[in-house]
Amino acid sequence: MEISDTLLLAGLVLALLVGLRWKRRGRRLPLPPGPPAVPVLGNLLTLDRRAPFKSFLKWSKTYGPVMMVHLGSQKAVVLVGYSVVKEALVDHADLFAGRAPIPFIHRATRGYGLVISNGERWRQLRRFTLTTLRDFGMGRKRMEEWIQEESKHLLDSVRDTNSAVFDPTFYMSRAVSNVICALVFGQRFSYDDSNFLRLLDIVFGLLRFISSPWGQAYNIFPWLLQWIPGRQHTVFGEVDNIRNFTKEKIKTHEETLDPNNPRDFIDCFLIRMNQVKDSPDTEFHYENLVSTVLNLFLAGTETTSTTIRYTLMLLIRHPDIQEKMQTEIDSVIGRERSPLMQDRTSLPFTDAVIHEVQRFLDIVPLGLPRCTMDDMSFRGYAIPKGTVIIPLLHSVLRDQEMWETPWTFNPKNFLDTNGNFKTNPAFLPFSAGKRSCVGESLARMELFLFIVSLLQNFTFSTPGGPDSVDPTPEFSSFGNLPRKFQLIASPR
């Protein structure tokens, strides 16, 4: 081959390689768009710290349903609207199954347990937790009977107020917490138990703190707030009180364990620990037990009791809806027997109201953040490994394309033209996909049975009248937390 031919061939090969390189470069996907950020603080200067979801909704009108925001130095992709959230969490469930490292929860649990874990730890713990809770009746008749029994204690405690004004906060949390305590600890606690009341007070305070601007600041700048004075240090001391309570219960279970007769979640975990103690890959060890029990106790107490309190608040605001629910309950169940889950299909209006309360409350507006475990692409954008994903559940529960009246409390969002209950795929208060709430079926059962029992026996009002109750949340960050209010329960 002549030198000129060799040079020509080499030139063609070089041109081909350069062309392929530029072609590949041209195919590289851009990062999602988003508001301009400044160093260190990112978008925090323009973020509504009391209600971050409001800023996300506003920005999405400019940058679209998949946008990049900077929370301090942390990049986060916010998903806005039912269509995109459903596509991510359900259609691409595996890609969005990672949990973001939430600093507050990570420190509270020492990095162990179900909620904060990823990979094999998460798979082992989630599978075991779901199976065990179902074995002990979650979503089944046995659990229904426990809730019915706890409802009687709740009704008695409300009856003891003798129509006097009271704060319903701990009335609801004692009842709801006792249900998860029966599952996890194998016991319920007396409503007068001072230690139990102290724990519930701590749980209530934890959710308030993490939903406050200072709590969100900890999640963004944990390296800074661990060195400066503030409420966060007291809060973590209170978390340790719950951890110590959990450890004491575990110790008691270890001393009285009968491998052939497990009584509750702790017993089942201890039995599994003994079975796989020689396995090098096991996630069934003491630290995961403590933190998973802590996860279940905290999550199983405050979110459901908050929803019940908010239900009563909205029914006071809308006495016509309360009266209509009571009329329906009286016609189907009467006032003598306890409600059953099978009654739900015969109570379409009541069922619609309970669903609408959850939609309107929007208790976790940002959803628990996910995290990409690998580099990935989504809707034409590149999302690097380690990016926080915020599935904005608020935008799903308020999606104007999915709800008839997204911004007002309206049970008709769950009723067809004939007054029958209708489902809506955008009803995702428990999130969706592989990271959806493990206690969803339990929460649904508790909400129905407790709320129907309360309305069966009492009419609720407040001293200042319906308009004196403010349904806007006190905090709207990690959680939407209703304001405290005074209640009067008049026997029917």
N, C-alpha and C positions, 0 to 999 in steps of 0.2 A: 504494500500500500504506500502511495506517495505521501510525503510529509504534508502536502496541502490537503489531501484527503483525510489524514489523521487529525489535522487541526480542525477541519470542517466537522468531522464526527464528534470530536471533543466539544466543539462549540455547540453542536446540537444537543448533546447530552447535558451540558451545563445550562443551556436555555430551558431544557425540559425540567431540570431539577429546580431552577429558580421559579419557573412557572408553577410547578406543583407546590412549592413553598408559599408563594403568594396566594395560590388558590386556597391552600389550607388556612392561611392567615385570614383570608377573606371570609372563610366559613366560621371563624371563631365568633362565638356568640357574645354579645355585650352583657355587662352586668345590668341588673334592673335599674331603671332611673329612680331618682329621688331628690329631695330638697338638698340644697348646698349645705355642706357641713363645715364646721371649723375644727381645728386640731384640738385634741383632748376632749372637748365637750361635745363634739359632733353636732347633733340637732337639738340638744337640750335647751339651748337659749330660746328656741321658738316652740318648744313642746309644752303643751298644757299638762303640767305635772300633776294636777288634781284629777284630770280626766284625759290621759294620753290618747284614748281611742278617738276623742274628738279631733285631735290634730291629725291622726292617721286618716280619718274619713275625709277631712279637708284636703290633705295632701294628695289623696288618691284621685281626687277630681282633676288634678293637674298631671299626675305621673302614672295613673292607671292602677289596675287591681293588683299588680305585682310590682312592688316598689322597694327600694333600698333606703333604710334610714340608719343613722348612726347614733347609738345610745352610748355616749361617751366614745370610747375607742372601739366598742363592739359593733360590728356590722350586723344588721338584722333585716331580713326580708319580710315585709308585711303583706299578707294575702287578704284581699278585701272583697267581700261579696260571696253569696252562696256558691255560684258557679265555680269560682277559682278555689275556694276552700274545699268544696266537695271533690274537685278534680285532684287536688293535692292529697288530702287525708284519706280518701276512699279509693279513687281510681289508681293512685300511685302510693298506696299505703306503705309499702316497704321502703320507698325512698324517703318518706317523711315520718318514719317510726322512731327516730332518735330523739332523746330528751336533751334540751339545752341545760347547761350547768347553772341552775338558779342558785346564786351564792347563799341567799338566806336559808333555803331548804337544805343546801349542801352542808352548811355548817351545823344546822339543827340536827341533821341525821348522820353527821360525820361522813357523808358520802355513801352511806349504805341504804338498804331498803329498796322498795319497789318504785316509788315515784321518781327518784332522781337517777335511777340506774339505766344502763344501756347494755347492748350486746347479750352475751350469754347469761349474765346476772339477771337482767330484766326478763329474758325469756323464761328462765327457770322459776323466778319468783312470781311472775304474772300467771303462768300456767298453774302453779301450785295454789296461789291465792284464789283464783277463780274456781278451781276444782273444789278446794276445801270449803269455801264459803257456800257453794252450791250444795255440797254434801251436808252442811249444817242448816240448810233450808232457805238460803237466800233466793228469793223469788218463788218460793214454794209454800205449801200449806203450813208447814211447821213454822216458818217465819211469820206467816200471816197470823197464826195463833199467838206468837210472842208479841207482835205489835198490838193485837187486840187486847191482850192482858195489860200491856203497858198503857194503852189508851185509858183503861179504867183508872189507873193511878193518876194519869194526867187529868182526867175529868174530876176525880175526887179533889185534887189539889186546886183546880179552878173553882170548884163548888165551894171550897173552904174560904174563898175570898168574900163570899156573901154579898156579891154585887158591888163590892167596894172597888175603888180605883187601884190598879196594880200595874207593874211593869212586866210584860209577858216574856221578857228575854230568857230568863232562866227556867221559867215554867216549860217552855218549848225545848230548850236545850237539854234539860234533865231527862225528858221522855225520849227524845231522839237518841241521845248518847247511851241510854240504857239498852237500846236495841243493839247497837254495835258492841257494847260491853258484853252482852249475852253471847254474841258470836265469838268475840275475841278472848274475853276473860272467863266466860262461862258463868257469869253472875250479873245481876242488876244491883244498883246501889239505892239506898234509901234517899228520898228527896231531902231529908234532913241531915245527911252525912256531910259534915263540914269539909272533910278532905275532898269529897266528890265535888262539892260546890266550888272549892278553891280551884280544882283542876278545870272546871268549866269556865271559871272566870279567866284563867290563864289562856284557855283556847280562844275565848272571845277576844281577849286582848291581842293575841298573836295575829289573828286575821285583820284586826284594826291596824296594827302596826305595819304589816306587810303591804296593806292597801293605802297607807299614808304616804305623802311625798318623802318623808324621811326613810320609810321602809324601802321605797323604790330606789332612793339614793344609795342605800346599802347594796342593792342588787347591781347597780351600775358601777359604784366605786367601793367595793368591799375592802380593797387594799388600803384605802384612805380611812374609811369609817371605823376600821378595827383599832385605829390608833388615836382617834379623837373621842372626847366625851360625848355621851348621847344615850338616848333611850335604848339603842340597840344592845348595849351591854346588860341592861336589866332584863330585856326580853330573852336573851340567850340563857340567863340565869333561870328564868321561869321555864324555858324549854327543858333545862336540866332537871327541874322538879318533876316534869312529866316523865322524863326518861327514868328517873329514879323510881317513880311509881310503877312504871312498866317493868323495870328490873326486879322489883319486889314481887310482882305478880308472877314473873317467870320463875323466880326462885321457889315460890310456893308450889308452882306447877311441877317443877323438877322433883321436889320432895314428895309429891303425892301422885306422880305419874303412873298410870296403868296403861302399858302399851297396847293392851287388848281392848281398852275402853276409853278412847279419846273423848274429852269433854268439850273441846273448843279448838279454835285456831292455834293457840299456843301449844296445846298438847300435840296436835298433828305436826306442827313444825319440829317440836322436840323429838318426836318419833322418827321423822324423816332425817333429822340430824344424826341420830344414832345409826340409822340404816346406811347412810352414805359417808360416815365419818372418815373412812379410809380412802375415799375418792379424792384425787388431787384437784379435780375440776369442780368440786361441789360448791354451790353458793349457799348451802344450808349450814350456816354457822351462826354463832351467837350475835354478832354485830348486825347481820341482816335480819335476824329475828327481832331484836330490839327496835330497829328502825322501821321495819315493816309494820309491826304492831303500832308504833307511833304514827305512821302514815294512816293506818286504818282508823285509829281513834280520833285523830284530828279531822280527817276528811269526813268521817262518818258522823261527826257531831255537829259542826257549825253550819255547813252549807245547807243541809236539810232543815235544821231548826230556823235558820235565817229565812228560808223560803216560806215556812209556815207563818212566821211573824209577819212577813211582807204580805202574805195572803190576807191575814186579819186586817192589816192596815188598809189594803185596797178595798176590802169588803166594807169597812167603816166609811171609806170615801164614796162607795157606791152601794148604799143600803138597798136599792132596788135589786141589784144583782144578788146580794146576800139573801134577800127574801125569796127570790126566785129559786135559788139553790135549795133553801130550806123546804120550800113547797115541793120541789122535785124529790128531795130525800124523804120527806114525810109520805109521799104517795107510793114510793117504791119500797122503802125499808120500814117506815114508821119510826116510833121513838122508843121502842122496847128492846129490840135485838141489836147486836153490834153489826156494823157494816162488814160485808165480805168483798173480796176482790171481784167475785163474779157479778156483783151489783154494778160494777163500773159501766158495763155495756147498756144497762138500763137507766143510767144517769148521764146522758150525753151533755146536758148543759153544765152540770157540776164538773164533769171531766174536762170540758172545754175551758172552764174558768181556771182549773188547776194548771192546765197546760199554758194558758195565756199568762198566768202569774209568772211562771218560769220564763216565758219568752220576754215579758215586759221587765222583770227584775234583771235578767241578763247578768247573773251573779258573777261570772268570770269573763268579763268583756274581751279581754285579750286572749283568752284561752291559755292553757299552760304551754309555754313555748317549746317548740320542737328544735331539732338541730340536724343539719346535713352531716351524715357520716362519711360521705365521699363527695368529690366533685360531681356535679350533675347539671342537667339543663331542664328548664321548665318554662313552657309557654314562650319559647324563643329567647330566653335569657340564661346566661351561665350563673350558677350558684355555687361558689367554692365550698369545699369541705370546711366544716366548723362554723358555718353561718347560722345564726339564730333565725328560726322561722316563727313568726307570730301569726297564727291563724285567727284573724280578728272575728271572734264569734259574735261580737256586737253587730258587725256588718251583716252577718248571716241572719240574726234574729230581727234585724231591722231592714232587711233587703226589700226595697220597694217593688221589685219584680215578683216577690214571693208572698207578700202579705198584703191583704186588703187595706188595713190601716196600721202600718208599721210603727207609727210614733204615738199611738194612743192605746190605752188599755181597752181591749174589745174582745170578748169571748167569741164573737162571730168569726174571728180569724180561724177558729177550729170547728165551725158549724157550717153545714151546707144549707141550701135554701129550704130544706124540709126540717131543719132543726136537728139533724143527725150529726154525730161527731165525725169530723173528717181529719185525716192526718195531713201533715205537711212535711216534705222532705227537708225543709230548711229549719225544722225544729231540732236544733243541735245544742241544747244547754249542757249536755254531758260530753261534748266534743264528738269526734267520729274517728273511725279507723282503728289502728292497732293500739293507739294510746288513749282510747276512750275510757271513761270512768269505769273502774271495775265494780263499783257499787251502784251502778245505774238502776238495776232491777230492784234492789233494796230501797233506794231513794224513792222510786216511783210508788212502791207499795206503801211506804211510810207516809208519803204526802197524801195519798188517797185516803187511807184508813184514819189517820190522825185528823185531817181536815173535815172529813165527813162526820166523824164522831163528835168533833167540837160543834159543828153547826147543827147536828142532831139534837144537842143538849142546851146550847146557848145562843143568844143573840148578842152580837158584839157592837159596842159603841165606845165613844170617848167623851170626856167631860166637855170639851170645847166644841163638839159637833163635828160633822164630816169634814168641813173645810179647814179645821184646825190641824188636821194630819197632813204632814208634808211628805209626799211619796218620793221626792228627789233624794238620791243617795247622799249620805254624809261623806263617804269616800267613793271614788270611782276610778281606782287604779288597778291593782291586782284583782280586787273584788269590788263589786257594787254593794256597799253595805248600807242598809236602811237606817234611818235615824231612829233613835229610841222614841217611844210614845207610850202614853198611858191608856189603859184598857179597862172597860167595864164589861163583865160577862154576866148577862142577865139570864137566869134559868128560864127555859121555855115550858 
